[in-house]
Amino acid sequence: MKILQVTSEAVPFVKTGGLADVCGALPLELERLGHEVRLVIPRYQRIGRSDLTPDAEPLGVPTGVGERWCLPLRTKLPQSDVLVTFLEHDALYDRPGLYGPSETEEYRDNCLRFTVLCRGALQLCHKDGWYPDVIHCHDWQGAQVPAFLRAFEADSPLSRTPSLLTIHNLAYQGRFSAHDMAVTGLGWDFFDWRTFEFHGDLNLLKGGITLATLINTVSPSYAREIQTKAYGEGLDATLRHRFDRLRGVLNGIDTSVWNPKTDALIPARYTSKDLSGKAVCKGELSTISHQLSAISSDRLVAGFVGRLVEQKGADLILDALPQLVELGVDVCVLGTGDHDLEARFRQAAALEPHLSVWIDFNEELAHLIQAGSDLLLMPSLYEPCGLNQLYALAYGTLPVVTDVGGLRDSIVDDGDGDGTGFKMRAPTVPALVESVGRAVALYRDQPQRFLDMIRRAMGRSFAWEVAATYYEEIYSEAIDRSGG
Ligand code: ADP
């Protein structure tokens, strides 16, 4: 199959979250399965252009507010033949942020910026004479592709090309004022309750959900949850309407990067048979966090890595902190995000010696926290998939998680037999304290069972091979449905 991925992020080029991990890893696995995969991404400022090869000719991209000329710059995903084309348009993409000047602000022309990505991806197919069997687009940034296929490609070689829209996080919908419909170039017939219109606004993700051949989210549980009012972010009715087109595929992890046996970013490597390296990592983590009591006594270290936002339950950790410390737990937090939360974590760390906080985006430290902690805290309010709990399993760090989305699908509670972690009964402070308390009790009173759990966790496999075969099936179904 020929598969085109339209995405706003992909590792190793540019990443703000799990979307980038998926778009960097899935194409490689699909190629291994024998498919031809290409990616289209904007050329943001933070993507250096020195290793990219520019086309001789620019690419004209029609929009509702005139043609935008982009320069395609090419490279390949490392160690592969996956062609990556960056669309360069400095007025749109040559800025410090990806989506806005800060995590909480957006660029005002974001609709145009991602209209150009979506339309540009289709124009590129014509320029290259390379026509995919299916187009896989991601999140609101890629969500105009299904509409553009219908509106502008009815008489082109792309006329029967099916689309798959993956929702990595339903909370981010690409919502703009109705005036921006004029930017997309789509007619007003695409602006009604069946398509892009949402409470009088333009909602790009909604347009994608209603028009894509198939839709998926990044875990089966999240696919079910978003059809309910509680998790639907206002789009639950739209999603229920398309329930027969909605799938859930749990992400894999890149085991060449996240593997304690080979990880060059941690001070010692280890396996489930010989965990002595994990103790070295705990020692190193305790040293840099000045929490030496964690190695000299029987205190546990609980890590947190991720965005410091409400979704991730970061405030629950802050509120539970005195009780966690009392239980005998040292907490290490690495993250950036909401400025209020960042400030609260800094303040808490200044007062509480058993809390260490790094307000930073730091891959190396993320690896050390995964390897050197005993527990990983993920008290998310919702979690489409979550990667950190999968990394934690691989590193023998037992996750303490809420029972939602991808956390529900990937972690088995200690009480359910064959446990690999500890599930909270609700996203609340008492439930977090209760679950951490169970972990501490097991560690102290039944060390052999705790060790068995670590080994079981490390034996769980979430490699991309499995997820890629599910995507293969979904692509085939999309092609069948479009009569292609
Ligand atoms: P989300 O996509 O909702 O942010 P995920 O758990 O799916 O959450 O993926 C987050 C990814 O970003 C993981 O690979 C995680 O290790 C990484 N990450 C998040 N915050 C940081 C940070 N401060 N430093 C290093 N890596 C981080």
Boltz pocket constraint, residues with backbone or C-beta under 6 A from the ligand:
constraints:
  - pocket:
      binder: B
      contacts: [[A, 16], [A, 17], [A, 18], [A, 19], [A, 21], [A, 305], [A, 306], [A, 307], [A, 334], [A, 335], [A, 336], [A, 358], [A, 360], [A, 361], [A, 362], [A, 363], [A, 366], [A, 385], [A, 386], [A, 387], [A, 388], [A, 389]]
      max_distance: 6.0
